[in-house]
């Protein structure tokens, strides 16, 4: 267990039992834990300001503005070059105002009292999450404050654990080419990790996930009637039925018919509006009946994280009454050779696969009773893939993630 986490646990215990006894630990918390110093040691006033102000997302100051602000103090020349802008911002934001003799004393060590005051003012302007209280009073550290730091620590550990687990799994195989991109998110805690976060690859049939998201979103907002019938090579069929077989049978013709019905421009615009910024769905899928092929030009690209976003919206019922319909279609998917098989079918896994000669994907929600989570495993290659081999690697990764989540 890390020194930082131990300090947090001590602080939590002390504040639960006797807040007055926590003074020493509070100082350790302020000096050693927030800034993750290797040693608990005092900071100069300018060091404290630089570290603290780095938490705030402020517009940078020009050198001229910085000089103008600092020159109001007689010892401005003592401010180190690395600290000049942050010190000026702290003055501008009212974090510090200097001493009565018009000095900043930047190289003096900050006392415990000064540290508490400065950090209280900084945290009053710092909102790491939208749901976090805007003011954190360090003179009266409460459970919410401690929880924030525990959450930060736990998130970091989660990311380290997942990186090692995934990297070790991939390294167990002789993979000469291709790229894995993997997204994992705990739905109860919100902890998430992306392996190769910037990788965008061919979507294959994950494109169907986005098209279904548009259709169910429109249906929920009464922009589309799922009972509406449209012409297909097999006669008239409802939009609802086509969407269902597109997902659980991964039917390319159903996808193409629905894509053509909505139109290339509409699909592209809706994907952008819904926040899938790493995805481009611009054409039909092949192989398919020639009658259903209309759009042959354009990209079919996505990322593991974008696919995870769709799944999270389903889990949180953001498609309203159609969230369960969407979930049921994914649960009934006929190909369960990847994620469900990896965990030996122990819990339901609503999921969507994607496969072609150059891509092997699976994206699902593992409905673990106490710890449901999203996992998306994408593999893309410039050369034809060895399907069985890549599926085995994916199952190995998924099984190890499941064992980690089950603990």
N, C-alpha and C positions, 0 to 999 in steps of 0.2 A: 504494500500500500504506500502511495506517495506521501512525502512529508506534508504537502499542501492539503491533501485530503484528511490526514490525521489532525492537522491544525483546525480544519473546519469542523470535524467531529467533536474535538475538544471544546471549541467555541460554542457549538450547538448545545452540548451537554451542560456547560457552565451557564449559559443564558437560560436554559430550561430550569436549572436548579437554583441558581443564585446569580443574577445579573451583575451584582456589585463585585463579585469575585473574578470577573473576566477581564479586568483592566490589562493585565500583562498579555493575555492571549489576544485581546483586541489590538494591542500594539503590534504583536507578531502578525496578526491578520492584516493590519494596514500596511506594514512594512514588507512583510515577507510573502504574503499570499496573493494579494491583488496583482502585484507586479511580478510574481513568480521569480523573485530573486533567489540566487543560490544560497545566500546567507541572509540572516535577519540583521540588517545594518542600517544606520540612518542615511537619509538622502539629503542632499543640499536642496535649498528652496527651488533652484532652477531645475534640478533633476526631477523633483517631485512634480513640478509644473509640466515639464515635458512629458513625463509618463502619464500624468492624469489627463492633460489636454488632448492626448492622442486618442482618448475615448470619444471625443466629441467630433462630430462631422461638421466642420466649420469651413467657410470660404477662406482660401489662403489670403494672406496679406502680401502686398507688394513690399519690396525692400524699403521703398520710400515711406509707406504707411507704417511699417515696423519701426523705422528710425524716428518718425514723428511722435509715435506713442511713447517709445522708451526715453526720448530726450526730455520728457517732463520730469525725469528723476536724475538726481545729481550723480548717482553711481551707475548710470546706464552703460558706461564703458566697461563695467565689470561683468556684464552678462555675456556668457560664452556664446560663440557664434552659433553652435548647434541649438541653443535655447532661445535665441532672439525672437523668432516668430511666435513660438508658443507663449513666451512671457508676454509679448505684446497682445496676443489674443486673450490671455488670462486677464490682463488689465482691461481690455475692451469689453469683455464679458462680465466684469465685476467679480471675478474669482479672487483677485488680489487687488489691493489699492496702494500698497507700499506702507512705509512707516511714517510717523509724525514728522520726522526730520527730512521727509521727501526722498527717502532711499528705498531701494528694493532688496538690498543685501542678498544678492542671488547665490553667493557661494557659502552663505551661512547654512549650517545644518538646520533643517526644519524640526521644531520641537513637536512633541506628541500633540499638543493642543493645536498648533498651527496645521499639522497634518490633518487632524480631524476636521477643522474648519474648511481648509482648502478642498479636501475630498468631498465633504458634504455639499459644498457649492458646485463642484463638478458633477457629482451624481444627481444633483437636483436638475441638471440639464441633460442627463444621459438616460435614454430609454432604449435598452438593448432589445426589448421585445415590445410590441404594441400593447400587450396585456400587462406589462410590468408597471407597477406604480412609478410615477415620474420622479418622486423624491425619495431618496434613500438617506436617512439621517444616521450618520455613522456614530453619533454620540448615543444613539439608542438603537443599536442594531437589532432588527427583529427577525422573525423566522422567515419572512418573505425574502429578505436580503440574503440570508444564509442559503435559502433554497436556490436563489439565482446562481450563487457561486458553486453550490453543489451540482446544479444542473450543468453549468459550464464545464466543470471538472468531469462529470459523468459523460457528457457529450464527447469531449476530447478522448476519453478512454474508450468509448464505443467506437469512435472512428479509428483509433489505433488498433483495437482488437479486430475490427472487420478488415482493415488493410492487411494485417498480418495473415489472417485466416484465408483471405482470397488470394493473396500473393503466394502463400505456401501451397495452396491447392493447385494453382496454375503451374507453379514450378515443379510440381510432381510429374508433369507430363512433358513430353518432348514436342513442344509446340514451335514449329519452325517459322510460322507466319501467321498473319491475322491479328485482330485486336479484340480483346474482351472489354466491354463496358458494363459495369454492374452498379445498380442502385438498390439500396436497402434503407427502409425507414420503419421504425417502430411507431405504430399508430397511437399507442397510449402515451408515450413520452415525447414523441416528435423527434427523437434522435434519428439522424440520417447520415448516410455515407455513400459517396459515389466513387467508384473505381474508374479511372480515366474519364473524369467529368466532362472534358471538352470534346469527347469523341462523338461524332455524328455519323451514322452509317445508314445503309440501305434499310428501309423499314420492313421490307417484305410484307407479310400479312398483318404486322402491327398497324399498318395504315388503316385497317378495318376498325381498330379501336377508336381512332379519331373520328372516322365517319359515323360510327355509332354514337359517339359522344355528341356530335352535332345534332343528329336526328333526335336523340332522347332529350337533349336540351331544348330543341325547338318544340317537341311534343309537350314538354312540361310547361312551356311558355305559350302554349296554344297557337304556335306558328305553323304547326304541322299536325295533320291527322294521321295517326298510324293505321287507321282503317282505310285510308285512301288507296285505291287500286291503280297500279300502273302496268303498262304492257311489258311482258317479258317473252322470251322465246317459247315459254311454256304457257302462254296465255296471261290473263290479268292476275296479279298477285298483290296483296296488301304490302304497304311499306313496313308495317310491323313484322310480318312474316319474313320478308326479305332481310330485314335487319337481324332477326333472330338466326336465320340460317347462315348469314354472313359471319356471325360470331361463332356459333357452336359447331358449324360444319366448315368454317373458314372458306366459304363458297366465293370464288372469284367472280363468277357471273353476277351473283347478288350484289357484291361490292360495286362492280362496274355499272350495273343498272341504277343503283342508288347514287353513285357518283355522277353519272350522266344526268340523272334527274335533278340533282342539286346544281350541278355545273361547276366547272373548274374554278372560276373566279370566286363563287360563293364559298366553296370549300376552303380555299386559301384564306379568304377574308375571315371566316369564322374561326379557323385554327389560330390565326393571329389574335383575334379578339378574346379567345378563351385562354390565352397566355401560354400556348405551346410554342415558345419562341425558338426552339431548336428543331422544329419539325416543318417539313415541306411536303405536302401531299397534293400532287398536281396532275396525276394521270391514272389511267386504268391499270389493272393488274393482269398478268399473264401467267399461265395459259388460261384461255377462256374462249367461249364461243365467239366467233367473229361478229355476230350480230350485236354483242354487248360492248364491243370495243369502239370507242369514239375518241378518247383522248390518249394519244400515244407519245406526245411530247411533254416533257416536264420531269421533275424530280420526285422521288419517294424516299424521303430522308427523315430520320428521327434520332432521338437520344434516349438513353435508359431513364434519365430523370423525367423527361416529358411523358414517357409512357407511365411512369410512376405517378405523375400528377393526375392523369386520367383515372387511374385506379383509386387514388385517394379521394377524388371527387365522388366516385361511386360509393366508397366506404362511408363517407360523411353525408350521403344522401343528397348531394347537390343537384341531382337530376330529378328531385322530387319523387312523385309517385312512380316514376320510371327507373329509379335507382335499383329497386329490387328486380325489375324485369331485366335490366342490364346485368345485374349480378347473377341472376339465374342462367342467363345465356352463357355467361363465362364459366359458370360452374358445370354446365352440361357439355362443355367442349369435348369433342370426340377424341382428340389426341391428348392423352395424359401421360406421354412417355418421358416428359422432362420434369417439371416441378413436382407434380403429384407423385410420380414414381420415385423421385429422389427422397421423399419423406415417407415412402412406403404407404402412401394413401392414408396416413393416420388422422389427418384433419382435412376438411374441405379446402380446396384451392381454386377459387374462381380465377381463370387465367386465359391468356391469349398467346398462341404461338405465332411465329413468323419464320418461314423457311423458303429459301431458294438456293440456287447453286453457290451463292456467295455469302449467304447470311443464315444464321441459326439463332433464333431468339425465343425467349419465353418471359412473359410478364404476368405476375399474379399476386393475389392477396392470400397469404397463408393464415388461415383462421384459427390460429392457436388461441385457446380459450382465454388465458390470462395475458397473452402478449401477441396480439395479431400484428402482422407486419407485411409490408410490401417488399417484393423482390423482383427485380427486372435484370435478366442476364441476356446481354446481346453479344453476338460474335459476328464480325464482318471480316471478309478476306478479299483480296484482289484476285485470288485464284480459286477454282472450285474446291469446296470444303469436303472433308471426310466426315459425313454426317454422323455416323455412329460414334466416331472418336470424339467429336465436339460435344455431342449429347452426353457422353460419359463424363467429360470434364464438367459440364454444366450441372449434371446430377451430383457430382462430388462436391462442388461448391455449394449447391443448394442444401445438401444434406448437412454439411458442416455449419452453415448459417442456421439451419433449423436446430441443430444440437446446441448452438450458442444461445439462441433465443429461448430455448426450452428451459434453460437453467433458472 
